[in-house]
């Protein structure tokens, strides 16, 4: 049995690491323009996490805007392995992918990347992620929406001749950096939830439903992963909309054959599954300005997968600790404000 380790990680403003054309690393002693943290320390800790997790495939959220920049990072001698990288350019927080080509688990061409803006294979995805209008809150008024970042789209080519696809997402952020008066807070909270719900519904109805049912693609397993900026169930704003973004992305109970599984949910014990108790799951923590900057935990990074003929995605976990049992945030404190989410892909079950 051959397994591939697949990991999703929001690296938090990785674009800070690079400058120039062709790109080079910024000086180690320079501060990041967004995180305000030392670039050398951050790059060292991100490298430490990459080596610690030891994944065959990384989907990088909040990555750099150029493939040459992501490739520069993975080509460092400090990073274990030899890698091929791609990036879907979308500004300062793009989604990228890195596949380890020296693991003997992939074909010589480890993946095919489809530029969403130009590749024929990605035409449906481009149309789905172009600006659109939708009556998000059922008030008979169409609202204008757009995707802040285009998705990453690629086919992974396995050494045994099998393939699967990856759709990497980073949807609208719903975090607030500043404390606001209640009326403004609610307006902003409702607005961001509308955007997330609309983006998830658009991806589901305008791309995924067709992908999972069309004869040309329905037999190609797909992983849909990323920082969705939403968790299961309704938060207070979503109660007002009667809609959950990530649950819309997963699919409809009326078309169960087109729904996606959630790899981390699968890892819960039977009691938590039956009670839909997600309290143990979180991928990010943040200081809440509304409540005196008390830290809150959220499960917003997800690995979803098509319900293939067999259990091909398994053993998912949110990585909180290193292999020696120490918290990852204490071993690599400058790396990121998100935890990596990892799973195994069983090549033989595809």
Beta strands, then each sheet from edge to edge (+ up, - down):
strand 1: 3-10
strand 2: 18-19
strand 3: 24-25
strand 4: 57-63
strand 5: 83-88
strand 6: 94-100
strand 7: 106-113
strand 8: 132-134
strand 9: 143-145
strand 10: 152-158
strand 11: 163-170
strand 12: 222-227
strand 13: 260-262
strand 14: 284-288
strand 15: 294-298
strand 16: 301-306
strand 17: 313-318
strand 18: 341-346
sheet 1: 5+ 6- 4+ 1+ 18- 17+
sheet 2: 2+ 3-
sheet 3: 7+ 10- 11+ 12+ 16- 13+
sheet 4: 8+ 9-
sheet 5: 14+ 15-
end
